[in-house]
Structure formats: structure tokens, C-alpha cells
Amino acid sequence: MNEPTATRSRPTDGPEDWRSIAAHARAWFAAPSHAAGAGLVARIAGLPAIADRNGLPDIDLRADGVGVRLGPGDAALARAISAAAADLGLTGEPAALQALQVRIDAAWPESVTSFWRTVLGHERASHGVLTDSLRRAPAVRVGRLSEPSPLRNRIHLDVVRGPEAVEAVKAALGREAYGANGLTLADSEGNEVDLVPGSELSPQTPDWRALFAAMTFYPAASPQQAARLAAAVAEVADEAGVPLLIDLRPDGVVIDSGKDQWEDGQGSPDARFVDLAGWIQSAARGLGLSADPARPRFQQFGIDAADVPAVRSFWAAVLGYRYDPRTHLTDIYDPRRLNPEFFFQQMDPAEQDRRRQRNRIRFDLFIPCDQVRARLDTAVTAGGQIVAEAPGSYALADPEGNEVDIITTP
């Protein structure tokens, strides 16, 4: 995979449903249910062009639509998918499309890259760029630090992996975690991550892991086998009234509850969700599939803020996110559950030097060019400031100086 580049309006000769974002052609087709979206997945799996590929393209099936990601040279496949969607009565919504990338600035980029590759379990895509093999988490780009930033960042990561993977990471790094909960690790320049060990969802569902979200992964031998599993999961999810994240990849299918959506309100597995997970487990095994639950992992971003409501408002606006309705949390989330959650933590307003320091971690947000002006206006109205402009790029800062670059081109 190449390093993400700026956004073009549409892939060459591609249909209007599609936009080229971060080096991929992407589309989102609104659908009224999981099952309606699974109908499009089945049609894609049956396209003649798929037989010439190594598995399905990346497909994100949700209760309200289907996201598809293709390579930049797949214009013919994009046209075929759009035709299948139209035949099923599904409508493309380019305004839903965006991609997030993490940027880490470092005085010694190679050391920092090695740390984050180990912690995240990502692949090295190109020099200084790390990507998730399942392409569910944002890419990470490590670059050269342009100015000293010796104090602790206000932006940090939470990563949840299986307990065996967490112990392997700590052994590979040769260090113990620290912090109040004994979960924090830092790279050689002080960029922090809370590396959290997950657990089994329940004794009845050994295929599943609780990683802030309940997740499993089933390798699939063919596009048709993956599509059949997606259809079975879609049907039971609709019957149960439980919105699931069903992500189809060339080598298999991830099934994900979404953060906390498997819990009973007390942090324990909800009996109804365990029943649903058990049914999915049985259906997958009935299709001849065996789980590899070590593949998925969970990732979210935390931002320390002196004025949490103001900073939270900006990030919800610039990302197009919604507030978690639980009043004891500060989380914001992507309404289509395609991008990671953010949460906000109170910091001491007296830490003026830390508040003035430029973070070593910041974000790139790739969006279609026809959405840029509206997104900029929304972010500025929510308290953001445009601090720099260049062709195809707008650097924004939230009310406390945390940064995001909106990247696009005509």
C-alpha cells in the first residue's frame, strides 16, 4: 500500500458514487438494514471481475449502509459495483466519505516507527508509514520533528489486544508498563499508548474476544464463502435489532459489536449479545470456517483538555462525529462506525507550557473536495482556527492548539 496522498474528486472514468481518498477509490451506499447491504455484498462477490482478484475488495457492512474501498485503477469494478447498487435500490452518498491518518513527528523516526509497529501490530507499507493489515485502523505516518517538543503530549492512544499479544509486545520492547493502571508504554520520545489486554467474551463463545468491543475474525477461502457468512450475520443482527460492524477483507471477515455495545451496563457481557455471538459462531462453523480471534484489535484516541466541552465540540464538528449519549463519558464516535472513537480527559489548566507546546501527534483528515468548505465552516463555527493553508491542505487547530490537517485537491 502506498503512502496516502491528497484527494481527487473521482477516480478516473469512475461513476459519481465514488471519490478517490487517501490513494483508494471509496464509495458509501446507504441501505435500510444489514440484510439489504448484504445483498450488495453478494452481488459484488458474484461479479466476473472478482474472480480475477485475490478475494473481495475491502467492504464495510453496517446496519445503515455499505462502504467499499478499491485501488485507484479499479474504475471498471467501481462502475460494476455502482450498477449493482442501483439495481438493488441503494444510493451512493459521497458526503459520508473520509479517511483518518495519524502523524507522529520524531527526532529519531526509525526508533519511533519500530515502537509503534510493535505495539499496533501494523505492517510497514513504505518508509515511515505503518498500516493495519485489516485496514480498520488509521495508517500511521512517522516524520521528522521540526521543533523541540519535550513535554508530554496532549494526544495519546489506547490499543486493546489479546493478553498474549500484550505480553509479547512488552517482551519485544523489553520494558514494563507504568501509570495509574499499569498499562502505559512510551516510545523513545515520550509518545504514549495505553496497551490494554483484552479477554475472552464468555466461555460459551471461544471464537470471540472482548477488546473494548466484542470481536472475532473468520478467515475465508473465497469471496462467496465470505459473502455467505456476511449474509447469515446480517440476517440474525437484523432479527436481534443489534447493529454490528461486518468488515469483509480479501482474506476473511471481521465481526465487531462496536465499543461497549456488548455490555450489560455494568461492564459484563450482556446475555442477549452472548446468545447472538454464539449463534454467529455456530453459523460460521456450519460454513466450515474457523476463527482467528487474535487478528482484530481495538484502537481509540484520547485528548487531554483544560476545557473539555470546547475541545470536544470542535473534534465532533471537524470529524463529523456524534456525542456518546452516556453522560459519564466524553466519547465521540463516527455515526457509521468506520473511523475510531475519540475521548477527552481533564487536564490541569495551570499546565500552560504543556498546553502551548505543539503535539508530536496530530491527524490528517482526507475528505472529498466538494465537502471541504462545509467541513471547514463547521469546524470554525465550533471554535477551530485555520492556522495555515496550502494547495489541497488546510491546517486547523482546536481551541487549545491540537491540530488536524484537512487534505484534498480539485
Secondary structure, DSSP 8 states (H G I E B T S, - for coil): -------BSS-TT--TT-EEETTEEEEEEE-SSHHHHHHHHHHHHTSHHHHTSSS--EEEEETTEEEEEE-TT-HHHHHHHHHHHHHTT-EE-GGG--EEEEEEEESSHHHHHHHHHHHHT-EEEETTEEE-TTS-S-EEEEEE--S---S--SEEEEEEE-HHHHHHHHHHHT---BTTTT-EEE-TT--EEEEEE-EES-TT-TT-EESSSEEEEEE-SSHHHHHHHHHHHHHHHHHHT---EEEEETTEEEEE--TTTTB-SSSSB-HHHHHHHHHHHHHHHHTT----TTS--EEEEEEEESSHHHHHHHHHHHHT-EE-S-TT---EE-TTS-S--EEEEE--TT-HHHHHS--SEEEEEE--GGGHHHHHHHHHHTT-EEEEEETTEEEEE-TT--EEEEE---
